[in-house]
């Protein structure tokens, strides 16, 4: 009798492990990994945009940023995505342009639409201070205020091997500590 109960309990555990994940659990598993500590790489972002545009007009967003690295005995790396949530109905940027402190163009990053906004992969190391320029075209029928929430999505605590592997954003969100540094930019849409 004891053997039969053991086999039944074992089969019940196997069945539970092999059963599909329910939608509510799937959203919890897909969420970004949070850490119980402050970011190793803190990013101070100042954002501004075109103050007034006509419906369907182009808005240029400028993000001035400064990184502060926490002192550590062990080396660590970070990966960054720049972008965020653009105004409703806006056609987001296809690329972001990185400038250094003196205004010299350093790189252009391609952008993709994700579930939480439009994000551009910086593809590796970026200067500790700089400026990123993004532009978007607003919807033709919009009036009032066009609000964007822009900044950096960063993953830190990577070692050199993980940094060189350059995982995509979804895998990085699942494996590494995720921090978001954003600012809100409001543009008035005149009719």
C-alpha positions in Angstrom: 0.0 0.0 0.0 2.8 2.4 0.8 4.4 1.8 -2.6 1.2 2.5 -4.4 0.7 5.8 -2.5 4.3 6.8 -3.3 3.8 6.1 -7.0 0.5 8.0 -7.0 2.1 11.0 -5.3 5.1 10.9 -7.7 2.8 10.9 -10.7 0.8 13.8 -9.3 3.9 15.8 -9.0 5.1 15.0 -12.5 1.6 15.9 -13.9 1.7 19.3 -12.1 5.2 20.0 -13.4 4.2 19.2 -17.0 0.9 21.1 -17.0 0.9 24.3 -19.0 1.3 27.6 -17.2 -1.9 29.6 -16.8 -2.0 33.1 -18.3 -1.8 34.9 -14.9 1.3 33.0 -14.0 2.8 33.6 -17.4 2.7 37.4 -16.9 4.4 37.1 -13.5 7.2 34.9 -15.0 7.7 37.4 -17.9 8.2 40.4 -15.7 11.6 42.0 -15.3 13.9 40.7 -12.6 14.1 43.1 -9.7 16.9 43.2 -7.2 16.9 44.1 -3.6 19.6 46.7 -4.1 20.3 50.0 -5.7 21.6 50.1 -9.2 25.3 49.7 -9.6 25.2 52.1 -12.5 22.9 55.1 -11.8 21.8 57.2 -14.7 20.7 60.9 -14.2 18.6 61.9 -17.2 17.4 65.3 -18.2 14.9 65.3 -21.0 13.4 68.0 -23.2 11.4 68.0 -26.4 10.0 70.4 -29.0 7.6 72.6 -27.0 4.9 73.1 -29.6 4.0 71.3 -32.8 1.0 71.0 -35.2 -0.9 67.8 -35.5 1.2 65.3 -37.5 4.3 67.3 -36.8 7.7 65.9 -35.8 8.9 66.2 -32.2 12.6 66.0 -31.4 13.5 64.7 -28.0 16.9 65.3 -26.4 18.1 63.2 -23.5 21.2 64.5 -21.6 22.5 61.8 -19.4 25.2 61.2 -16.8 26.2 57.9 -15.3 27.5 57.3 -11.8 29.2 54.0 -11.2 29.2 52.5 -7.7 32.8 51.7 -6.5 33.4 48.0 -6.3 36.3 45.6 -5.9 35.0 43.3 -8.6 34.6 44.5 -12.1 31.1 44.7 -13.6 29.4 45.7 -16.8 26.0 47.0 -17.9 23.9 46.9 -21.0 21.5 49.8 -21.9 18.5 50.5 -24.0 17.3 54.0 -24.6 13.8 55.1 -25.5 10.5 54.6 -23.7 6.8 55.4 -24.2 6.1 57.9 -26.9 2.8 59.8 -27.3 -0.3 57.8 -28.3 -0.5 57.3 -32.0 3.0 58.6 -32.6 5.3 56.9 -35.1 8.3 56.2 -32.9 11.9 56.6 -34.0 13.7 54.2 -36.2 17.0 55.2 -34.7 18.6 57.2 -31.9 21.8 59.2 -32.3 24.4 59.4 -29.6 26.6 62.5 -29.2 29.4 63.1 -26.7 29.7 66.1 -24.4 31.3 68.3 -27.0 28.6 67.5 -29.6 30.5 65.1 -31.8 28.3 62.3 -33.2 29.5 58.9 -31.9 26.9 56.4 -33.0 23.4 55.7 -34.2 21.3 52.9 -32.6 18.4 51.1 -34.3 15.1 51.0 -32.4 12.4 48.4 -32.1 8.9 48.4 -30.7 8.5 46.3 -27.5 5.5 45.7 -25.3 6.5 48.6 -23.0 7.5 51.1 -25.6 10.1 51.8 -28.3 13.6 50.9 -27.2 17.0 51.3 -29.0 19.8 48.9 -28.2 23.0 50.8 -27.5 25.0 47.7 -28.4 27.7 47.9 -25.8 29.6 50.5 -23.9 28.6 54.2 -24.1 30.4 57.2 -22.7 29.6 58.1 -19.0 28.2 61.5 -20.2 26.5 62.4 -23.4 23.4 63.3 -25.3 20.9 61.1 -27.2 18.5 62.6 -29.8 15.3 60.8 -30.9 12.5 62.1 -33.1 8.9 60.9 -33.6 6.0 62.0 -35.8 2.8 62.7 -33.9 -0.6 61.5 -35.0 -2.5 63.8 -37.4 -5.7 64.0 -35.4 -4.0 64.8 -32.0 -4.6 68.0 -30.0 -3.8 69.1 -26.5 -0.7 67.6 -24.8 1.5 64.8 -26.2 3.2 63.1 -23.3 6.3 60.9 -23.6 8.1 59.1 -20.9 11.7 58.6 -22.1 15.1 57.5 -20.7 17.2 54.4 -20.1 16.4 50.8 -19.4 19.6 49.4 -17.9 20.8 45.9 -16.8 23.8 45.8 -14.5 25.8 43.3 -12.6 26.9 41.5 -15.7 30.4 39.9 -15.9 32.6 40.2 -18.9 31.4 37.0 -20.6 27.7 38.0 -20.2 28.5 41.4 -21.5 30.2 40.1 -24.7 27.4 37.6 -25.3 25.0 40.6 -25.7 21.7 39.0 -24.9 18.5 40.5 -26.3 16.2 42.6 -24.2 13.8 39.9 -23.2 16.5 37.5 -22.0 18.3 40.4 -20.2 15.1 41.3 -18.4 14.7 37.7 -17.2 18.3 37.2 -16.1 19.8 40.4 -14.8 18.9 43.3 -12.4 16.7 45.7 -14.3 16.5 49.5 -13.6 14.7 52.2 -15.4 15.7 55.9 -15.4 13.0 58.0 -17.2 11.7 61.5 -17.4 8.4 62.8 -18.7 8.3 65.3 -21.6 5.2 67.2 -22.6 4.7 68.8 -26.0 1.7 71.0 -26.7 -0.1 70.2 -30.0 -1.7 73.3 -31.5 -4.6 72.8 -34.0 
